[in-house]
């Protein structure tokens, strides 16, 4: 049951971070929006998952 909570926390972190990144993305040509969104998604999921996993 604990691992499900960790995944849920990772997904919540992912959704919030990606939504904010997409909403605030500018027209900078150095990176594409999909590149930035993917990197934020991976980082946010891992951050939420491992924070929840090691917090117990």
C-alpha positions as a LaTeX table, in Angstrom:
\begin{tabular}{lrrr}
\hline
Residue & $x$ (\AA) & $y$ (\AA) & $z$ (\AA) \\
\hline
Unk1 & 0.00 & 0.00 & 0.00 \\
Unk2 & 2.88 & 2.40 & 0.71 \\
Unk3 & 4.26 & 2.15 & $-2.82$ \\
Unk4 & 0.88 & 3.21 & $-4.25$ \\
Unk5 & 1.00 & 6.36 & $-2.09$ \\
Unk6 & 4.52 & 7.09 & $-3.34$ \\
Unk7 & 3.43 & 6.77 & $-6.98$ \\
Unk8 & 0.39 & 8.97 & $-6.31$ \\
Unk9 & 2.59 & 11.67 & $-4.76$ \\
Unk10 & 4.93 & 11.43 & $-7.74$ \\
Unk11 & 2.06 & 11.80 & $-10.20$ \\
Unk12 & 0.56 & 14.76 & $-8.31$ \\
Unk13 & 3.96 & 16.47 & $-8.32$ \\
Unk14 & 4.34 & 15.73 & $-12.04$ \\
Unk15 & 0.93 & 17.17 & $-12.97$ \\
Unk16 & 1.40 & 20.37 & $-10.97$ \\
Unk17 & 4.92 & 20.98 & $-12.29$ \\
Unk18 & 4.07 & 20.30 & $-15.93$ \\
Unk19 & 0.93 & 22.46 & $-15.78$ \\
Unk20 & 2.88 & 25.40 & $-14.35$ \\
Unk21 & 5.71 & 24.95 & $-16.86$ \\
Unk22 & 3.36 & 24.87 & $-19.84$ \\
Unk23 & 1.34 & 27.82 & $-18.55$ \\
Unk24 & 4.42 & 30.01 & $-18.00$ \\
Unk25 & 6.50 & 28.91 & $-21.00$ \\
Unk26 & 7.75 & 31.76 & $-23.12$ \\
Unk27 & 8.67 & 31.96 & $-26.77$ \\
Unk28 & 12.37 & 31.28 & $-26.20$ \\
Unk29 & 13.83 & 29.39 & $-29.16$ \\
Unk30 & 16.73 & 27.73 & $-27.31$ \\
Unk31 & 14.59 & 24.75 & $-26.20$ \\
Unk32 & 11.33 & 23.34 & $-27.48$ \\
Unk33 & 8.35 & 23.20 & $-25.16$ \\
Unk34 & 8.27 & 19.40 & $-25.40$ \\
Unk35 & 11.93 & 19.16 & $-24.28$ \\
Unk36 & 11.32 & 21.39 & $-21.28$ \\
Unk37 & 8.05 & 19.67 & $-20.40$ \\
Unk38 & 9.64 & 16.21 & $-20.53$ \\
Unk39 & 12.55 & 17.22 & $-18.31$ \\
Unk40 & 10.23 & 18.88 & $-15.80$ \\
Unk41 & 7.93 & 15.84 & $-15.80$ \\
Unk42 & 10.75 & 13.40 & $-15.07$ \\
Unk43 & 12.25 & 15.62 & $-12.40$ \\
Unk44 & 8.91 & 16.30 & $-10.71$ \\
Unk45 & 7.86 & 12.65 & $-10.65$ \\
Unk46 & 11.14 & 11.48 & $-9.19$ \\
Unk47 & 11.13 & 14.30 & $-6.65$ \\
Unk48 & 7.60 & 13.52 & $-5.47$ \\
Unk49 & 8.15 & 9.76 & $-5.47$ \\
Unk50 & 11.43 & 9.72 & $-3.57$ \\
Unk51 & 10.38 & 12.43 & $-1.13$ \\
Unk52 & 7.35 & 10.36 & $-0.23$ \\
Unk53 & 9.31 & 7.11 & $-0.21$ \\
Unk54 & 12.03 & 8.31 & 2.16 \\
Unk55 & 9.75 & 10.44 & 4.36 \\
Unk56 & 8.30 & 7.41 & 6.14 \\
\hline
\end{tabular}
